[in-house]
């Protein structure tokens, strides 16, 4: 079971991928103030949950064809549909 902080980082990864299509570990480090090792671990956890995640070695970013988590962005979209936002 993941910690609350780890779950928030995974939601952040999903939200950034949903919005931008790509994410870099540095974004996780800067947003949450964690080390590159923590960000790498988060990306590994996310990759196990989302097999469409790919790493581009030349540009050093991760990209995914689709998100798999019930992230903040997904929750906001669901609330908007039912008129909660």
Order of alpha helices (4+ residues) and beta strands (2+ residues): alpha-beta-alpha-alpha-beta-beta-alpha
